[in-house]
């Protein structure tokens, strides 16, 4: 069994009030700990911001044996543009589905799952099955991949993640069969869409049924396919490994000429244990200039543009020392009161926040 343990996924949130409601009242998670910071994180935990921010860990049980969610909130940042790299988190919970319907939270059936969105537009997929009490209800995180072969080279060959399933256009990897896994879904090229766009530009058909058809295709291809664009809402997945292995992991990834976003660094949390982390990014895919793509996009104004010489999946991966993290991540039920107090204080001191979030 691998010593690597899946910990959490990081979301940036712009509306702490509605977000807390969604996770607590709809998904049925509980606040595990809450921390306030006066300045930005040395490992960009809160994104590219050097300001006050907070971190809320929320989930179905202790961080020692559950995959949880980290909610990072930057004060005075109310919205983050979403990219197309994060495809969703799957949870086994008919109870959460029932709460969503009872609260009139929008629910959409997608195959054998039910999709609902957290504030900020982050998708969750619920399985209509009893929420387990003897295991983690969180099944998997789904992410986009520009090349499954390169993704597997990175995750399986370099990081030594196990391949749990592989099918046309998707692969599921992880470090333990009983922990949350990652599903990578391959994005395809989209010359077909560009040809439609070119036709519409030439014929000047900017309205009517063709434009509606195109819009539907754009929604499908440009969020589930096409080049990966992470934008400011980008997230991060975290894993714990024995502290003694952290430096050697960094050296291994450096020797393999992979991207290291944050070299080995110590992170402090006021009044709590410190941890050491290494932040990686999964593979950069280099491609030669594409004459077909360049030709088609040169005629269209509505096609998304991309650099033709290279692009990067860039999913952020945090490895943290197990020893420090185990101490830092102790459940403290009193910290939910701290979260609620700061939410109430901000609403009182800054009533314009309600207007921003309305």
Secondary structure, 3 states (H helix, E strand, C coil): CCCCEEEEEEEEECCHHHHHHHHHHHCCCEEEEEEEECCCCCCCCCCCCCCCEEEEEEECCCCCCCCEEEEEEECCCCCCCCCCCEEEEEEECHHHHHHHHHCCCCCEEECCEEEEEECCCEEEEEECCCCCCCCCCEEEEEEEECCHHHHHHHHHHHCCCEEEEEECCEEEEECCCCCCEEEEEECCCCHHHHHHHHHHHHHCCCCCHHHHHHHHHHHHHHHHCCCCCCCCCCCEEEEEECHHHHHHHHHHHHHCCCEEEEEEEEECCCCCCCEEEEEEECCEEECCCCHHHHHHHHCCCCCCCCCCCEEECCCEEEEEEHHHHHHHCCCCCCHHHHHHHHHHHHHHHCCHHHHHHC
